Amino acid sequence: MKKLIIITSGIALSALSSCNTIAGAGQDLQRGGAAVTGAAQDVASRAAQNAAATATQNATNVVNGVSQ
């Protein structure tokens, strides 16, 4: 979550300091949104991988009779 906040803050500062026109501001905001979306997708992907690994380990434990 901290990473997402840092990325978003950096993008906002960059957009404020570099856009000269309304069109430029729109493009900067669009790029910022794409970066935030990419970060969110990375987090979701890692969460799904962790959930799958946990489910696999739990299933293996059940098959092997390991108490949790």
PyMOL commands that set and color helices and strands:
alter all, ss='L'
color gray80, all
select helices_A, chain A and resi 2-18+22-64
alter helices_A, ss='H'
color red, helices_A
deselect
rebuild
show_as cartoon
